Amino acid sequence: MSSENTSKINQLLSSQPSGVVMQSFWLVKQGYSLDLQKRYKNSKWLESIGTGAMIRAGDQVGYEGAIYALQQESGSMVHPAGRTALSLLGKAHYLELAANKVTVFDDKGGKLPAWFQKHEWGVKVEYYPTSFLPAGMGLTDKEIKSFSIKISGAARAVMECLYLAPEKQGLL
């Protein structure tokens, strides 16, 4: 690998927090061609987690790192919501929570990318594309490891729980 490519990979790895997904289209926008991305994968700097998505080689990435990529790289309004958001905010001590399930809302609708849907995150992701609340209203930043994502604030999370009750989840 040339020293130019080595310095580019160093720039990439120092500019991105660990524990996050990097989407291929976003990397192209940052000046990392598809050919260069392939070389980084072959050189074991990056590893694919699905078509169009990569992580640092050996990195442990949770669903939060994927949400980061969708929010920061795609401009998506996907965010942890409802009971999941209440738990992340430390306000779920009286709620019975399934630790292996997370709730994700998307204000713009649509669907999650195939790489997100097919990857094993260690939890079941329940995705709800809905715009019953104004986009972006009531979201707050939550620090997760070395990065920050937008999640529902407490008031919005309670509204999302009520929206899902009683058909998709029990009442609080």
Steps between C-alpha positions, in 0.01 A plus 500: 500500500636841410580758764222721357244225560646436846460865596143502360403201712660667802296816430183293473560302817595808700198697377241232580425385854544132574183292520324655199401382154639677194278490193664452163315785326606737778862387472489576126378853583798535737744408222536126560422336165337158481833362379681651800235360735555157348875530557439598864282189544761278331770652723286426810455865600124483449252214496162480334188443709275497194471654158592867528606498866836453673656518842858521625654154493446329835264772628194406705206698364153503655175629355592843641799518263267424211256770615795741511580421136140548391470831686843648418567360154150464353324785681235254616258567784525140624536500879463276806150561629238402756615261771848478348546877528367501856751230589789692337393807697508302826126541553394139457556365851126434548441361152526136414738503206611230265877561490524317168258731316534862389239733353599730216281768340555681171315827447540489122370148453655267251707205609838422647786420260551131423837496681326621818218247472725201423778562754483326838504780760453276802151643553171484312438837333133600475473771234202736474489745207253763616455875505239525774722758674680790326843399368782581739272630776589372844826330401806525721866409460627192680870419539565135414863389545704740282215653300160664539164412344158661512239312702150584615485721807290378793176674400525387137590144609186479714291622205662232281417234761139613499496499120608134501259394778320272531542320166881500473599531866334502839410821678763659723 
